[in-house]
């Protein structure tokens, strides 16, 4: 029996003129889709975020690459360089920023102007669904619930005046990522996180293509979990075959931020909710995170941080 090769799959659906939740939003050529920015919810988000100079989306093609860790380390590094920083944990199913930022166990409160983000010891503001749940509670939101949860955190949180808001996105190119890209007009850029393995390279390329289709500026790609230096013999071990991140960055035509070495002390600092760069300032990973933060500042602000 003759068979044919599957070259693409299309999930067809007609236009419902309901653009906000539409998964084909960035593929649509209709000018009508921009009417979504006249809706009260998105106007409220735009007004609320107007006090924040730069909004960055931190994303990855797949899970398990250290995206949330990289978000936290970038937030700490920007803070050390004198920037006022906030972190929005938009990974509602697996929120971890409350722990990484050192505010785990604290509850968000509501003030006269909306939700009050928590402030950690360094003054970084943090909003996470984890700070509204008990330790063993979980989220089962889907569809419109997820979208409106994002709208609530973006439009109802009293961030105040910030230089940077880092949005920790869930992995992949699903609706949560699309919701952020649609909800935030004037997104300053995206930072892509990957690991050197071949499987991660393939998937991260899809995330890069989504950013390009959404006309979201890609600031660069971080290759996480690079060379491990053995603490006993000091030999270098490429656990994930370092170099894949640079190759995919070159192939996709995006800036390469460099490789962050694999260091268990990064995860230890995240578990303790303290800045890795303060506790271990002389490590290769600390120097790389600080340099990435300087490059981000140079790209979005046009200045070179000290």
Buried (B, 14 or more C-beta within 10 A) or exposed (E): EEEEEEEEEEEEEEEEEEBBBBEEBBEEEEEEBEEBBEEEBBEBBBEBBEEBBBBBBBBBBBBEBBBBBBBBBBBBBBBBBEBBBBBBBBBBEEBBBBBBBBBBEBEBEEEEEBBBBBBBEBEBBBBBBBBBBEEEEEBEBEEEEBBBBBBBBBBBBBBEEBBBBBBBBBBBBEBBBBBBBBBBEEBBBBBBBBBBBEEBBEBBBEBBEBBBEBEBBBBBBBBBBBBBBEEEEEEEEEEBEBBBBBBBBEEBEBBBBBBBBBBEBBBEBBEEBBBBBEEBEEBBBBBBBBEBBBBBBEBBBEEEBE
